[in-house]
């Protein structure tokens, strides 16, 4: 069964995100979905034809992590946008941020600091499935740096394509716009 790109056009009109930026970003996401499907089809064909153990098979197996995670991380990212950007102080997520970071402000400062680090990638608030602890983490590329047995709770794209059209090199301004549009209900629903 092929993966199908989700429709995120409802995000057009979000404060701080131009239609051009969002449409470009949606097109990029659709490419990850297309490439994930192509790679899965190629790998299935190679398996049927007994072409495993070849350099080509190995490289496609390595590449699937990049394309699949590119697809899935964009879905997390777009899904956690489109909200009012205000986290209810009585919510389970707010209380968990207080427990693990001491204050919401300390969590936000840490999350934004991770997001403004030099490099390209993702900033992700994870929940450790074993300990329940919340952790802010930097992810290089799409497939490198994920914490084992952790669930993404809040995902922010910090590749240049996510902000350069509207903000140039002002990543911190993009992060402020991102925070104004977080859909905390979606984000909290990921919390275990």
Backbone as JSON Lines, residues from 0, in Angstrom:
{"i":0,"aa":"X","n":[0.84,-1.18,0.0],"ca":[0.0,0.0,0.0],"c":[0.88,1.24,0.0]}
{"i":1,"aa":"X","n":[0.65,2.11,-0.93],"ca":[1.47,3.32,-1.06],"c":[1.07,4.38,-0.02]}
{"i":2,"aa":"X","n":[2.05,5.15,0.4],"ca":[1.78,6.3,1.26],"c":[1.18,7.41,0.42]}
{"i":3,"aa":"X","n":[0.28,8.16,1.0],"ca":[-0.38,9.27,0.31],"c":[-0.06,10.55,1.07]}
{"i":4,"aa":"X","n":[0.35,11.58,0.34],"ca":[0.66,12.87,0.96],"c":[-0.62,13.46,1.54]}
{"i":5,"aa":"X","n":[-0.52,13.96,2.76],"ca":[-1.64,14.63,3.4],"c":[-1.79,16.04,2.83]}
{"i":6,"aa":"X","n":[-3.01,16.55,2.89],"ca":[-3.31,17.89,2.41],"c":[-3.22,18.86,3.59]}
{"i":7,"aa":"X","n":[-2.27,19.79,3.5],"ca":[-2.07,20.78,4.57],"c":[-2.44,22.19,4.12]}
{"i":8,"aa":"X","n":[-3.26,22.31,3.1],"ca":[-3.63,23.63,2.61],"c":[-4.36,24.47,3.64]}
{"i":9,"aa":"X","n":[-4.95,23.85,4.65],"ca":[-5.62,24.63,5.7],"c":[-4.64,25.52,6.48]}
{"i":10,"aa":"X","n":[-3.33,25.26,6.34],"ca":[-2.33,26.08,7.03],"c":[-2.06,27.39,6.29]}
{"i":11,"aa":"X","n":[-2.45,27.47,5.02],"ca":[-2.23,28.71,4.27],"c":[-3.04,29.83,4.94]}
{"i":12,"aa":"X","n":[-2.35,30.93,5.18],"ca":[-2.96,32.06,5.88],"c":[-2.48,32.18,7.32]}
{"i":13,"aa":"X","n":[-1.67,31.21,7.78],"ca":[-1.1,31.29,9.12],"c":[-0.23,32.54,9.24]}
{"i":14,"aa":"X","n":[-0.34,33.21,10.35],"ca":[0.48,34.39,10.58],"c":[1.96,34.01,10.57]}
{"i":15,"aa":"X","n":[2.75,34.76,9.81],"ca":[4.19,34.55,9.79],"c":[4.68,33.54,8.76]}
{"i":16,"aa":"X","n":[3.78,32.97,7.97],"ca":[4.14,31.98,6.95],"c":[3.46,32.36,5.65]}
{"i":17,"aa":"X","n":[4.24,32.77,4.66],"ca":[3.64,33.17,3.39],"c":[3.1,31.97,2.63]}
{"i":18,"aa":"X","n":[2.2,32.24,1.71],"ca":[1.65,31.18,0.86],"c":[2.76,30.55,0.03]}
{"i":19,"aa":"X","n":[3.69,31.37,-0.47],"ca":[4.8,30.85,-1.26],"c":[5.65,29.89,-0.45]}
{"i":20,"aa":"X","n":[6.0,30.29,0.78],"ca":[6.81,29.43,1.63],"c":[6.1,28.11,1.89]}
{"i":21,"aa":"X","n":[4.83,28.18,2.27],"ca":[4.09,26.95,2.58],"c":[3.92,26.07,1.35]}
{"i":22,"aa":"X","n":[3.57,26.64,0.21],"ca":[3.42,25.82,-1.0],"c":[4.72,25.15,-1.4]}
{"i":23,"aa":"X","n":[5.84,25.87,-1.28],"ca":[7.14,25.25,-1.55],"c":[7.41,24.11,-0.58]}
{"i":24,"aa":"X","n":[7.08,24.33,0.68],"ca":[7.31,23.32,1.72],"c":[6.42,22.1,1.48]}
{"i":25,"aa":"X","n":[5.16,22.33,1.1],"ca":[4.27,21.2,0.8],"c":[4.79,20.38,-0.37]}
{"i":26,"aa":"X","n":[5.32,21.05,-1.38],"ca":[5.88,20.35,-2.55],"c":[7.08,19.5,-2.14]}
{"i":27,"aa":"X","n":[7.93,20.04,-1.29],"ca":[9.07,19.28,-0.79],"c":[8.59,18.02,-0.04]}
{"i":28,"aa":"X","n":[7.62,18.2,0.83],"ca":[7.04,17.08,1.57],"c":[6.48,16.02,0.62]}
{"i":29,"aa":"X","n":[5.75,16.45,-0.41],"ca":[5.18,15.51,-1.37],"c":[6.28,14.71,-2.07]}
{"i":30,"aa":"X","n":[7.43,15.34,-2.28],"ca":[8.57,14.62,-2.85],"c":[9.07,13.51,-1.95]}
{"i":31,"aa":"X","n":[9.06,13.75,-0.63],"ca":[9.46,12.68,0.29],"c":[8.48,11.51,0.24]}
{"i":32,"aa":"X","n":[7.2,11.82,0.13],"ca":[6.2,10.75,0.03],"c":[6.43,9.95,-1.25]}
{"i":33,"aa":"X","n":[6.6,10.64,-2.36],"ca":[6.85,9.99,-3.66],"c":[8.1,9.12,-3.6]}
{"i":34,"aa":"X","n":[9.19,9.67,-3.07],"ca":[10.45,8.92,-3.02],"c":[10.37,7.74,-2.05]}
{"i":35,"aa":"X","n":[9.63,7.88,-0.97],"ca":[9.44,6.75,-0.05],"c":[8.75,5.6,-0.79]}
{"i":36,"aa":"X","n":[7.7,5.92,-1.52],"ca":[6.98,4.89,-2.27],"c":[7.87,4.25,-3.33]}
{"i":37,"aa":"X","n":[8.64,5.06,-4.06],"ca":[9.53,4.52,-5.09],"c":[10.57,3.58,-4.48]}
{"i":38,"aa":"X","n":[11.17,4.0,-3.38],"ca":[12.19,3.17,-2.75],"c":[11.61,1.87,-2.22]}
{"i":39,"aa":"X","n":[10.44,1.93,-1.6],"ca":[9.83,0.7,-1.1],"c":[9.5,-0.26,-2.24]}
{"i":40,"aa":"X","n":[9.04,0.28,-3.37],"ca":[8.76,-0.56,-4.54],"c":[10.05,-1.19,-5.08]}
{"i":41,"aa":"X","n":[11.1,-0.38,-5.21],"ca":[12.39,-0.9,-5.7],"c":[12.95,-1.98,-4.78]}
{"i":42,"aa":"X","n":[12.88,-1.73,-3.48],"ca":[13.41,-2.71,-2.53],"c":[12.61,-4.01,-2.56]}
{"i":43,"aa":"X","n":[11.29,-3.9,-2.69],"ca":[10.45,-5.1,-2.77],"c":[10.79,-5.9,-4.03]}
{"i":44,"aa":"X","n":[11.0,-5.21,-5.14],"ca":[11.35,-5.88,-6.39],"c":[12.72,-6.56,-6.27]}
{"i":45,"aa":"X","n":[13.67,-5.88,-5.66],"ca":[15.01,-6.47,-5.49],"c":[14.94,-7.7,-4.6]}
{"i":46,"aa":"X","n":[14.11,-7.67,-3.58],"ca":[13.95,-8.82,-2.7],"c":[13.35,-10.0,-3.47]}
{"i":47,"aa":"X","n":[12.31,-9.74,-4.24],"ca":[11.67,-10.79,-5.04],"c":[12.65,-11.4,-6.04]}
{"i":48,"aa":"X","n":[13.52,-10.57,-6.59],"ca":[14.45,-11.03,-7.63],"c":[15.77,-11.54,-7.05]}
{"i":49,"aa":"X","n":[15.86,-11.6,-5.74],"ca":[17.06,-12.13,-5.11],"c":[18.27,-11.21,-5.23]}
{"i":50,"aa":"X","n":[18.05,-9.93,-5.33],"ca":[19.15,-8.98,-5.49],"c":[19.58,-8.35,-4.16]}
{"i":51,"aa":"X","n":[19.32,-9.05,-3.08],"ca":[19.77,-8.56,-1.78],"c":[21.27,-8.84,-1.64]}
{"i":52,"aa":"X","n":[21.92,-8.15,-0.75],"ca":[23.35,-8.34,-0.57],"c":[24.16,-7.62,-1.62]}
{"i":53,"aa":"X","n":[23.53,-6.82,-2.46],"ca":[24.24,-6.05,-3.48],"c":[24.5,-4.64,-2.97]}
{"i":54,"aa":"X","n":[25.49,-3.96,-3.52],"ca":[25.71,-2.56,-3.13],"c":[24.48,-1.69,-3.39]}
{"i":55,"aa":"X","n":[23.78,-1.96,-4.48],"ca":[22.59,-1.16,-4.81],"c":[21.5,-1.35,-3.75]}
{"i":56,"aa":"X","n":[21.26,-2.58,-3.36],"ca":[20.26,-2.87,-2.33],"c":[20.65,-2.19,-1.01]}
{"i":57,"aa":"X","n":[21.93,-2.29,-0.66],"ca":[22.41,-1.68,0.59],"c":[22.19,-0.17,0.59]}
{"i":58,"aa":"X","n":[22.52,0.48,-0.51],"ca":[22.37,1.93,-0.58],"c":[20.91,2.36,-0.54]}
{"i":59,"aa":"X","n":[20.04,1.6,-1.2],"ca":[18.61,1.91,-1.14],"c":[18.07,1.71,0.27]}
{"i":60,"aa":"X","n":[18.53,0.67,0.96],"ca":[18.11,0.45,2.36],"c":[18.55,1.61,3.25]}
{"i":61,"aa":"X","n":[19.75,2.13,3.0],"ca":[20.22,3.29,3.78],"c":[19.4,4.54,3.44]}
{"i":62,"aa":"X","n":[19.06,4.7,2.18],"ca":[18.35,5.9,1.72],"c":[16.92,5.95,2.22]}
{"i":63,"aa":"X","n":[16.29,4.8,2.46],"ca":[14.89,4.79,2.87],"c":[14.7,5.53,4.2]}
{"i":64,"aa":"X","n":[15.68,5.49,5.08],"ca":[15.58,6.22,6.35],"c":[15.47,7.72,6.13]}
{"i":65,"aa":"X","n":[16.24,8.23,5.17],"ca":[16.18,9.66,4.88],"c":[14.83,10.05,4.29]}
{"i":66,"aa":"X","n":[14.37,9.33,3.3],"ca":[13.11,9.67,2.62],"c":[11.91,9.44,3.53]}
{"i":67,"aa":"X","n":[11.86,8.29,4.2],"ca":[10.72,8.0,5.07],"c":[10.65,9.01,6.22]}
{"i":68,"aa":"X","n":[11.78,9.25,6.89],"ca":[11.76,10.21,7.99],"c":[11.49,11.62,7.5]}
{"i":69,"aa":"X","n":[11.95,11.95,6.29],"ca":[11.61,13.25,5.71],"c":[10.1,13.39,5.56]}
{"i":70,"aa":"X","n":[9.46,12.34,5.12],"ca":[7.99,12.33,5.01],"c":[7.34,12.45,6.38]}
{"i":71,"aa":"X","n":[7.73,11.57,7.28],"ca":[7.05,11.5,8.57],"c":[7.31,12.73,9.44]}
{"i":72,"aa":"X","n":[8.54,13.25,9.46],"ca":[8.82,14.44,10.27],"c":[8.06,15.65,9.75]}
{"i":73,"aa":"X","n":[7.9,15.76,8.43],"ca":[7.1,16.86,7.9],"c":[5.64,16.7,8.32]}
{"i":74,"aa":"X","n":[5.14,15.49,8.4],"ca":[3.76,15.28,8.86],"c":[3.62,15.69,10.32]}
{"i":75,"aa":"X","n":[4.56,15.31,11.17],"ca":[4.53,15.77,12.56],"c":[4.56,17.3,12.6]}
{"i":76,"aa":"X","n":[5.46,17.89,11.82],"ca":[5.64,19.35,11.8],"c":[4.36,20.06,11.37]}
{"i":77,"aa":"X","n":[3.82,19.69,10.21],"ca":[2.61,20.36,9.73],"c":[1.43,20.09,10.65]}
{"i":78,"aa":"X","n":[1.33,18.87,11.18],"ca":[0.23,18.54,12.09],"c":[0.27,19.39,13.36]}
{"i":79,"aa":"X","n":[1.5,19.74,13.85],"ca":[1.54,20.53,15.08],"c":[1.52,22.04,14.84]}
{"i":80,"aa":"X","n":[1.13,22.44,13.62],"ca":[0.93,23.85,13.3],"c":[-0.56,24.14,13.09]}
{"i":81,"aa":"X","n":[-0.89,25.41,13.01],"ca":[-2.26,25.81,12.74],"c":[-3.06,26.13,13.98]}
{"i":82,"aa":"X","n":[-2.39,26.24,15.11],"ca":[-3.08,26.56,16.35],"c":[-2.89,28.0,16.76]}
{"i":83,"aa":"X","n":[-3.27,28.29,17.98],"ca":[-3.2,29.65,18.53],"c":[-1.87,29.93,19.22]}
{"i":84,"aa":"X","n":[-1.06,28.9,19.43],"ca":[0.24,29.11,20.06],"c":[0.2,29.31,21.56]}
{"i":85,"aa":"X","n":[-0.93,29.03,22.19],"ca":[-1.05,29.23,23.64],"c":[-1.28,27.88,24.3]}
{"i":86,"aa":"X","n":[-0.35,27.48,25.15],"ca":[-0.49,26.21,25.87],"c":[-1.26,26.46,27.16]}
{"i":87,"aa":"X","n":[-2.34,25.73,27.34],"ca":[-3.19,25.82,28.53],"c":[-2.36,25.43,29.76]}
{"i":88,"aa":"X","n":[-2.3,26.32,30.72],"ca":[-1.49,26.08,31.93],"c":[-2.05,24.96,32.81]}
{"i":89,"aa":"X","n":[-3.26,24.54,32.54],"ca":[-3.81,23.41,33.32],"c":[-3.67,22.09,32.57]}
{"i":90,"aa":"X","n":[-3.05,22.12,31.39],"ca":[-2.94,20.91,30.58],"c":[-1.89,19.95,31.13]}
{"i":91,"aa":"X","n":[-2.04,18.71,30.74],"ca":[-1.09,17.65,31.11],"c":[0.31,17.97,30.59]}
{"i":92,"aa":"X","n":[0.4,18.47,29.35],"ca":[1.7,18.79,28.77],"c":[2.38,19.93,29.52]}
{"i":93,"aa":"X","n":[1.63,20.95,29.87],"ca":[2.21,22.07,30.61],"c":[2.78,21.56,31.95]}
{"i":94,"aa":"X","n":[2.01,20.76,32.65],"ca":[2.47,20.22,33.94],"c":[3.72,19.34,33.76]}
{"i":95,"aa":"X","n":[3.76,18.59,32.66],"ca":[4.93,17.73,32.39],"c":[6.16,18.58,32.08]}
{"i":96,"aa":"X","n":[5.99,19.68,31.34],"ca":[7.11,20.58,31.07],"c":[7.64,21.18,32.37]}
{"i":97,"aa":"X","n":[6.74,21.54,33.29],"ca":[7.17,22.06,34.6],"c":[7.96,21.0,35.36]}
{"i":98,"aa":"X","n":[7.46,19.78,35.34],"ca":[8.11,18.68,36.05],"c":[9.52,18.41,35.52]}
{"i":99,"aa":"X","n":[9.67,18.41,34.21],"ca":[10.95,18.0,33.61],"c":[11.93,19.14,33.35]}
{"i":100,"aa":"X","n":[11.43,20.37,33.26],"ca":[12.31,21.5,32.96],"c":[12.32,22.57,34.05]}
{"i":101,"aa":"X","n":[11.46,22.42,35.06],"ca":[11.41,23.4,36.14],"c":[10.41,24.51,35.88]}
{"i":102,"aa":"X","n":[10.27,24.92,34.61],"ca":[9.29,25.94,34.24],"c":[9.05,25.84,32.73]}
{"i":103,"aa":"X","n":[7.91,26.35,32.3],"ca":[7.63,26.42,30.88],"c":[8.68,27.29,30.21]}
{"i":104,"aa":"X","n":[9.02,28.4,30.83],"ca":[9.99,29.34,30.27],"c":[11.35,28.68,30.06]}
{"i":105,"aa":"X","n":[11.79,27.85,31.0],"ca":[13.07,27.16,30.83],"c":[13.0,26.15,29.69]}
{"i":106,"aa":"X","n":[11.86,25.44,29.57],"ca":[11.71,24.53,28.44],"c":[11.77,25.3,27.13]}
{"i":107,"aa":"X","n":[11.0,26.39,27.04],"ca":[10.95,27.17,25.79],"c":[12.32,27.73,25.44]}
{"i":108,"aa":"X","n":[13.04,28.23,26.45],"ca":[14.38,28.77,26.2],"c":[15.3,27.68,25.65]}
{"i":109,"aa":"X","n":[15.22,26.47,26.21],"ca":[16.04,25.36,25.75],"c":[15.63,24.93,24.34]}
{"i":110,"aa":"X","n":[14.33,24.81,24.08],"ca":[13.85,24.39,22.76],"c":[14.31,25.39,21.69]}
{"i":111,"aa":"X","n":[14.15,26.67,21.98],"ca":[14.57,27.71,21.02],"c":[16.09,27.72,20.85]}
{"i":112,"aa":"X","n":[16.83,27.47,21.92],"ca":[18.29,27.41,21.82],"c":[18.72,26.26,20.91]}
{"i":113,"aa":"X","n":[18.06,25.13,21.04],"ca":[18.36,24.0,20.15],"c":[18.03,24.4,18.71]}
{"i":114,"aa":"X","n":[16.9,25.06,18.51],"ca":[16.48,25.46,17.17],"c":[17.38,26.48,16.5]}
{"i":115,"aa":"X","n":[18.1,27.26,17.29],"ca":[18.97,28.28,16.7],"c":[20.43,27.82,16.58]}
{"i":116,"aa":"X","n":[20.68,26.56,16.92],"ca":[22.04,26.03,16.75],"c":[22.42,26.07,15.27]}
{"i":117,"aa":"X","n":[23.69,26.27,14.99],"ca":[24.14,26.27,13.6],"c":[23.96,24.88,12.99]}
{"i":118,"aa":"X","n":[23.52,24.87,11.76],"ca":[23.34,23.61,11.06],"c":[21.94,23.5,10.52]}
{"i":119,"aa":"X","n":[21.7,22.42,9.81],"ca":[20.38,22.15,9.26],"c":[19.81,20.93,9.95]}
{"i":120,"aa":"X","n":[18.52,20.89,10.1],"ca":[17.91,19.73,10.72],"c":[16.57,20.03,11.34]}
{"i":121,"aa":"X","n":[16.35,19.42,12.48],"ca":[15.08,19.47,13.19],"c":[15.33,19.71,14.67]}
{"i":122,"aa":"X","n":[14.37,20.36,15.31],"ca":[14.34,20.44,16.77],"c":[13.11,19.67,17.2]}
{"i":123,"aa":"X","n":[13.3,18.72,18.09],"ca":[12.2,17.85,18.49],"c":[12.14,17.74,20.01]}
{"i":124,"aa":"X","n":[10.95,17.97,20.55],"ca":[10.67,17.65,21.94],"c":[10.2,16.21,21.95]}
{"i":125,"aa":"X","n":[10.99,15.35,22.57],"ca":[10.67,13.93,22.67],"c":[10.17,13.59,24.07]}
{"i":126,"aa":"X","n":[9.42,12.5,24.13],"ca":[9.13,11.87,25.41],"c":[9.76,10.49,25.4]}
{"i":127,"aa":"X","n":[10.59,10.23,26.38],"ca":[11.22,8.93,26.55],"c":[10.13,7.94,26.98]}
{"i":128,"aa":"X","n":[9.91,6.91,26.18],"ca":[8.87,5.92,26.48],"c":[9.14,5.14,27.76]}
{"i":129,"aa":"X","n":[10.4,4.98,28.12],"ca":[10.72,4.17,29.3],"c":[10.62,4.99,30.58]}
{"i":130,"aa":"X","n":[11.18,6.19,30.59],"ca":[11.2,7.0,31.8],"c":[10.1,8.06,31.82]}
{"i":131,"aa":"X","n":[9.51,8.34,30.67],"ca":[8.47,9.36,30.58],"c":[9.01,10.78,30.48]}
{"i":132,"aa":"X","n":[10.31,10.95,30.63],"ca":[10.94,12.27,30.65],"c":[10.87,12.95,29.29]}
{"i":133,"aa":"X","n":[10.69,14.28,29.31],"ca":[10.71,15.08,28.09],"c":[12.13,15.59,27.84]}
{"i":134,"aa":"X","n":[12.55,15.54,26.56],"ca":[13.91,15.92,26.18],"c":[13.85,16.69,24.87]}
{"i":135,"aa":"X","n":[14.51,17.85,24.82],"ca":[14.67,18.59,23.56],"c":[15.92,18.05,22.86]}
{"i":136,"aa":"X","n":[15.81,17.78,21.56],"ca":[16.91,17.15,20.84],"c":[17.08,17.77,19.46]}
{"i":137,"aa":"X","n":[18.32,17.89,19.01],"ca":[18.66,18.3,17.65],"c":[18.79,17.06,16.79]}
{"i":138,"aa":"X","n":[18.23,17.11,15.58],"ca":[18.33,16.0,14.64],"c":[19.01,16.51,13.38]}
{"i":139,"aa":"X","n":[20.12,15.89,13.0],"ca":[20.76,16.19,11.71],"c":[20.04,15.42,10.63]}
{"i":140,"aa":"X","n":[19.94,16.05,9.47],"ca":[19.26,15.39,8.36],"c":[17.91,14.88,8.86]}
{"i":141,"aa":"X","n":[17.44,13.76,8.38],"ca":[16.15,13.24,8.83],"c":[16.33,11.96,9.65]}
{"i":142,"aa":"X","n":[17.4,11.25,9.36],"ca":[17.54,9.92,9.94],"c":[18.63,9.84,11.0]}
{"i":143,"aa":"X","n":[19.26,10.96,11.33],"ca":[20.42,10.93,12.22],"c":[20.16,11.69,13.52]}
{"i":144,"aa":"X","n":[20.31,11.02,14.62],"ca":[20.23,11.68,15.92],"c":[18.98,11.42,16.71]}
{"i":145,"aa":"X","n":[18.06,10.6,16.19],"ca":[16.84,10.31,16.93],"c":[17.16,9.5,18.18]}
{"i":146,"aa":"X","n":[16.42,9.79,19.24],"ca":[16.61,9.08,20.5],"c":[15.8,7.79,20.49]}
{"i":147,"aa":"X","n":[16.44,6.69,20.79],"ca":[15.78,5.38,20.75],"c":[14.64,5.32,21.75]}
{"i":148,"aa":"X","n":[13.53,4.73,21.33],"ca":[12.35,4.51,22.15],"c":[11.75,5.81,22.69]}
{"i":149,"aa":"X","n":[11.8,6.85,21.87],"ca":[11.22,8.14,22.25],"c":[10.19,8.56,21.2]}
{"i":150,"aa":"X","n":[9.15,9.25,21.65],"ca":[8.07,9.71,20.78],"c":[8.23,11.2,20.53]}
{"i":151,"aa":"X","n":[8.15,11.63,19.26],"ca":[8.15,13.07,19.0],"c":[6.85,13.71,19.53]}
{"i":152,"aa":"X","n":[7.0,14.73,20.31],"ca":[5.85,15.45,20.87],"c":[5.63,16.75,20.11]}
{"i":153,"aa":"X","n":[6.7,17.52,19.91],"ca":[6.65,18.77,19.14],"c":[7.83,18.75,18.17]}
{"i":154,"aa":"X","n":[7.54,18.99,16.89],"ca":[8.56,18.93,15.85],"c":[8.64,20.27,15.14]}
{"i":155,"aa":"X","n":[9.86,20.81,15.05],"ca":[10.09,22.07,14.34],"c":[11.17,21.86,13.29]}
{"i":156,"aa":"X","n":[10.83,22.16,12.05],"ca":[11.76,22.08,10.93],"c":[12.67,23.3,10.98]}
{"i":157,"aa":"X","n":[13.98,23.08,11.01],"ca":[14.94,24.19,10.98],"c":[15.91,24.06,9.8]}
{"i":158,"aa":"X","n":[15.47,23.34,8.76],"ca":[16.17,23.42,7.48],"c":[15.83,24.79,6.88]}
{"i":159,"aa":"X","n":[16.71,25.32,6.06],"ca":[16.49,26.65,5.48],"c":[15.18,26.76,4.7]}
{"i":160,"aa":"X","n":[14.74,25.67,4.05],"ca":[13.51,25.75,3.27],"c":[12.3,26.1,4.12]}
{"i":161,"aa":"X","n":[12.38,25.88,5.42],"ca":[11.25,26.15,6.31],"c":[11.1,27.64,6.62]}
{"i":162,"aa":"X","n":[12.16,28.44,6.37],"ca":[12.07,29.84,6.78],"c":[12.72,30.86,5.86]}
{"i":163,"aa":"X","n":[13.67,30.46,5.02],"ca":[14.49,31.44,4.31],"c":[13.68,32.32,3.34]}
{"i":164,"aa":"X","n":[12.62,31.78,2.75],"ca":[11.79,32.57,1.83],"c":[11.2,33.78,2.54]}
{"i":165,"aa":"X","n":[10.75,33.6,3.78],"ca":[10.1,34.68,4.52],"c":[11.05,35.44,5.44]}
{"i":166,"aa":"X","n":[12.08,34.78,5.94],"ca":[12.9,35.38,6.99],"c":[14.38,35.54,6.63]}
{"i":167,"aa":"X","n":[14.76,35.14,5.43],"ca":[16.17,35.19,5.1],"c":[16.94,34.32,6.07]}
{"i":168,"aa":"X","n":[17.99,34.85,6.64],"ca":[18.8,34.09,7.6],"c":[18.37,34.31,9.05]}
{"i":169,"aa":"X","n":[17.24,34.95,9.27],"ca":[16.76,35.25,10.62],"c":[15.95,34.08,11.18]}
{"i":170,"aa":"X","n":[16.66,33.04,11.52],"ca":[16.01,31.82,12.02],"c":[15.23,32.09,13.31]}
{"i":171,"aa":"X","n":[15.76,32.94,14.18],"ca":[15.07,33.23,15.45],"c":[13.7,33.87,15.2]}
{"i":172,"aa":"X","n":[13.58,34.69,14.17],"ca":[12.28,35.29,13.85],"c":[11.3,34.22,13.37]}
{"i":173,"aa":"X","n":[11.79,33.27,12.58],"ca":[10.96,32.15,12.14],"c":[10.49,31.35,13.36]}
{"i":174,"aa":"X","n":[11.38,31.1,14.3],"ca":[11.02,30.32,15.49],"c":[9.93,31.03,16.28]}
{"i":175,"aa":"X","n":[9.99,32.35,16.36],"ca":[8.92,33.12,17.03],"c":[7.59,32.91,16.31]}
{"i":176,"aa":"X","n":[7.6,32.95,14.98],"ca":[6.37,32.71,14.2],"c":[5.87,31.29,14.41]}
{"i":177,"aa":"X","n":[6.8,30.34,14.44],"ca":[6.42,28.95,14.7],"c":[5.68,28.84,16.03]}
{"i":178,"aa":"X","n":[6.22,29.45,17.07],"ca":[5.6,29.36,18.4],"c":[4.21,29.98,18.43]}
{"i":179,"aa":"X","n":[3.98,31.0,17.63],"ca":[2.65,31.64,17.58],"c":[1.62,30.75,16.91]}
{"i":180,"aa":"X","n":[2.05,29.71,16.23],"ca":[1.14,28.86,15.46],"c":[1.11,27.41,15.92]}
{"i":181,"aa":"X","n":[1.7,27.13,17.07],"ca":[1.68,25.74,17.56],"c":[0.26,25.33,17.89]}
{"i":182,"aa":"X","n":[-0.12,24.15,17.45],"ca":[-1.39,23.56,17.82],"c":[-1.11,22.65,19.03]}
{"i":183,"aa":"X","n":[-1.27,23.21,20.21],"ca":[-0.91,22.49,21.43],"c":[-1.83,21.3,21.68]}
{"i":184,"aa":"X","n":[-3.06,21.33,21.18],"ca":[-3.95,20.17,21.35],"c":[-3.38,18.95,20.63]}
{"i":185,"aa":"X","n":[-2.91,19.15,19.39],"ca":[-2.29,18.05,18.65],"c":[-1.02,17.59,19.35]}
{"i":186,"aa":"X","n":[-0.22,18.56,19.76],"ca":[1.04,18.25,20.42],"c":[0.79,17.45,21.7]}
{"i":187,"aa":"X","n":[-0.15,17.91,22.51],"ca":[-0.44,17.21,23.77],"c":[-0.98,15.82,23.53]}
{"i":188,"aa":"X","n":[-1.7,15.61,22.44],"ca":[-2.27,14.29,22.16],"c":[-1.2,13.24,21.92]}
{"i":189,"aa":"X","n":[0.02,13.67,21.62],"ca":[1.14,12.74,21.41],"c":[1.77,12.28,22.72]}
{"i":190,"aa":"X","n":[1.49,13.01,23.78],"ca":[2.07,12.71,25.09],"c":[1.48,11.43,25.65]}
{"i":191,"aa":"X","n":[2.32,10.58,26.2],"ca":[1.86,9.31,26.8],"c":[1.73,9.47,28.3]}
